[in-house]
């Protein structure tokens, strides 16, 4: 009986230590992901319409961080020196969606690595490996985890759960080194992980069917040009996904 008691005690202590290590690792990864995102915002992003004198690192001359603006300016020359996998930057004002977009190392890599190349369960925001990464495909797919902290693409789920969210956020911006775009959103819905939306080319009939089952009613109608699909995990059933689709509109 005494031997069994010590065996159980050792097992319980092992479980306790293992759980503690996992919890500490979780919080460290969350902090690292938040720091990496803030570092990008501080170093490479400035408001597009700011009249303040900035230091080129997203802060004003009095060291006060710039507030959310409808649009921003991205310094890709400096960003690409540090993050060569970056192909763009996605931005939605007054949300947590303010991330560099990566491409080139494959989907599995970006699911578990941050922009610094460190292993991190937050992963990165990244373009589907079958896409070109230049936003020249008929439908470019961008993935991001749905984190309970609200990071990565967690905000996409608001289009499903909050009926007023689309009215406040009907578009986003995608910036690239060669061209900037406004992403006019026209549909959002829960789907299977292998839904037809994950094709790199969509027909007009497919787009119309997706708009018909959207959680919100778009102001722009069904796109006739290139589209971008933003995808994150959802939990209505096994391997569920939530996608938000937008029309890719070039802007100055």
C-alpha positions in Angstrom: 0.0 0.0 0.0 2.8 2.4 0.8 4.5 1.7 -2.5 1.3 2.3 -4.4 0.9 5.6 -2.4 4.3 6.8 -3.6 3.7 5.8 -7.1 0.4 7.8 -7.2 2.2 10.7 -5.6 5.0 10.7 -8.1 2.4 10.5 -11.0 0.4 13.4 -9.6 3.5 15.5 -9.1 4.5 14.8 -12.6 1.1 15.9 -13.9 1.3 19.0 -11.9 4.8 19.9 -13.2 3.8 19.1 -16.8 0.6 21.3 -16.5 2.6 24.2 -14.9 5.2 24.0 -17.8 2.4 24.1 -20.4 0.6 27.0 -18.7 3.8 29.0 -18.5 4.7 28.2 -22.1 1.2 29.3 -23.2 1.5 32.7 -21.5 5.0 33.2 -22.8 3.9 32.5 -26.4 1.0 34.9 -26.0 3.3 37.6 -24.7 5.9 36.9 -27.5 3.2 37.1 -30.2 1.8 40.4 -28.8 5.3 41.9 -28.6 6.1 40.8 -32.1 3.0 42.5 -33.4 3.6 45.6 -31.5 7.2 45.7 -32.8 6.0 45.6 -36.4 3.5 48.4 -35.7 6.1 50.6 -34.0 8.9 50.0 -36.5 7.2 50.0 -39.9 3.6 51.5 -39.7 2.5 55.1 -39.7 -0.9 56.8 -40.2 -1.4 57.6 -43.9 -3.0 61.0 -43.1 -1.0 62.1 -40.1 0.3 65.7 -40.0 2.5 64.9 -37.0 6.3 64.8 -37.3 7.1 61.1 -36.8 10.3 59.3 -36.2 9.6 56.8 -38.9 8.7 54.1 -36.3 5.0 54.7 -35.8 5.4 57.2 -33.0 5.1 60.9 -32.9 8.1 63.2 -31.9 6.8 63.2 -28.3 7.0 59.4 -28.2 3.2 59.1 -28.1 2.0 56.1 -30.2 -0.3 57.1 -33.1 -4.0 56.2 -32.7 -6.0 54.0 -35.1 -6.5 55.6 -38.5 -8.7 54.5 -41.3 -5.6 53.8 -43.4 -1.9 53.6 -42.8 1.5 53.7 -44.6 3.7 50.6 -44.5 7.5 50.9 -44.8 8.1 47.7 -46.8 11.7 48.5 -47.6 12.6 48.3 -43.9 10.1 45.5 -43.1 11.5 43.2 -45.8 15.0 43.6 -44.5 13.9 42.0 -41.3 11.1 39.8 -42.5 11.9 38.5 -46.1 8.8 36.3 -46.2 6.4 39.2 -46.0 4.2 39.8 -49.1 1.8 42.3 -47.6 0.1 43.8 -44.6 -3.5 43.5 -43.6 -5.2 46.2 -41.6 -8.7 46.9 -40.3 -9.0 50.0 -38.2 -10.1 49.7 -34.6 -9.7 45.9 -34.6 -6.8 43.5 -33.7 -6.3 42.7 -37.4 -3.0 44.6 -38.0 -0.6 42.0 -39.2 2.2 41.3 -41.7 1.2 38.6 -44.3 3.7 35.9 -45.0 4.2 33.4 -47.8 6.9 31.0 -49.1 7.6 28.4 -46.5 4.3 26.4 -46.6 1.1 26.3 -44.6 2.3 23.9 -41.9 5.3 26.1 -41.1 3.3 29.3 -40.6 0.6 27.6 -38.5 3.2 27.1 -35.8 5.8 29.8 -36.3 5.7 33.6 -35.7 7.2 36.3 -37.9 10.5 36.0 -36.0 10.7 32.3 -37.0 10.1 31.1 -33.4 7.8 28.2 -32.6 4.6 29.8 -31.4 1.1 28.4 -31.3 -0.3 31.8 -32.5 1.4 31.1 -35.8 1.4 33.8 -38.5 -1.0 35.4 -40.9 -0.1 33.8 -44.2 -1.2 33.2 -47.8 -2.2 29.7 -49.0 0.9 27.9 -50.4 -1.0 27.2 -53.7 -1.4 31.0 -54.3 1.3 33.0 -55.9 1.6 35.4 -52.9 1.4 38.4 -55.3 -2.4 38.7 -55.1 -2.6 38.1 -58.8 -4.7 35.0 -58.5 -8.5 35.0 -59.0 -9.0 34.1 -55.3 -6.2 34.6 -52.8 -6.7 32.7 -49.5 -5.2 34.1 -46.2 -5.2 32.1 -43.0 -4.9 33.0 -39.4 -5.7 31.3 -36.1 -8.7 32.1 -34.0 -7.1 32.8 -30.7 -9.1 33.2 -27.5 -6.9 36.2 -26.6 -8.5 38.0 -29.6 -5.2 37.9 -31.6 -4.6 36.9 -35.2 -8.0 36.4 -37.0 -10.2 36.0 -34.0 -12.0 39.2 -35.0 -13.4 37.6 -38.1 -15.9 35.7 -36.0 -17.5 39.0 -35.0 -19.1 39.0 -38.5 -20.9 35.8 -37.5 -21.8 36.7 -33.9 -22.5 40.4 -34.0 -25.1 41.6 -36.5 -23.9 45.2 -36.3 -20.2 44.4 -36.8 -20.3 44.6 -40.6 -21.8 48.1 -40.6 -18.8 49.3 -38.5 -16.2 47.3 -40.5 -17.4 46.8 -44.2 -13.8 46.9 -45.5 -10.2 46.3 -44.7 -6.9 47.2 -46.4 -4.2 45.0 -47.9 -0.9 46.7 -48.5 1.8 45.2 -50.7 5.2 46.5 -51.8 3.9 47.1 -55.3 0.2 48.0 -54.9 -2.3 48.9 -52.1 -5.8 47.5 -52.0 -9.1 48.1 -50.3 -10.8 44.8 -49.5 -14.6 45.4 -49.8 -16.2 42.6 -47.8 -19.3 40.9 -49.4 -19.8 37.6 -47.6 -19.0 35.7 -44.4 -20.2 32.3 -43.3 -19.3 29.0 -41.6 -18.1 26.2 -43.8 -16.2 22.9 -44.0 -12.4 23.0 -44.1 -12.5 21.7 -47.7 -15.3 24.0 -48.9 -15.1 25.3 -52.5 -14.1 28.7 -51.2 -10.6 27.3 -50.8 -10.1 27.2 -54.6 -7.7 29.7 -56.0 -10.3 30.5 -58.8 -14.0 31.0 -58.2 -16.8 31.4 -60.7 -19.4 34.1 -60.7 -22.1 31.5 -59.8 -20.1 30.3 -56.8 -19.6 33.9 -55.6 -23.4 34.6 -55.9 -24.2 31.4 -53.9 -21.7 32.5 -51.2 -23.3 36.0 -51.0 -26.7 34.4 -50.7 -25.7 32.5 -47.5 -23.7 35.3 -45.9 -24.2 36.4 -42.3 -24.3 40.0 -43.4 -25.7 41.8 -46.4 -23.0 43.6 -48.5 -23.3 47.1 -49.8 -21.2 46.2 -52.9 -23.0 43.3 -54.5 -21.1 40.3 -55.9 -17.6 41.0 -57.1 -16.6 40.6 -60.7 -12.8 40.9 -60.2 -10.3 39.4 -57.9 -11.2 38.2 -54.4 -9.5 37.5 -51.2 -10.7 34.9 -48.7 -9.8 35.3 -45.0 -10.1 32.1 -43.1 -10.0 31.1 -39.4 -11.1 28.2 -37.2 -14.7 27.9 -36.1 -16.3 25.5 -33.6 -19.8 24.7 -34.8 -18.7 21.2 -35.8 -15.4 19.3 -36.4 -13.0 21.1 -38.7 -15.4 24.0 -39.1 -14.0 27.2 -40.6 -15.3 30.8 -40.7 -14.5 32.7 -43.9 -14.9 36.4 -44.9 -14.6 37.1 -48.6 -13.8 40.5 -50.1 -13.4 42.2 -53.5 -9.8 43.3 -54.0 -9.9 46.9 -55.2 -6.6 48.7 -56.2 -6.2 52.1 -54.6 -3.5 54.8 -54.8 
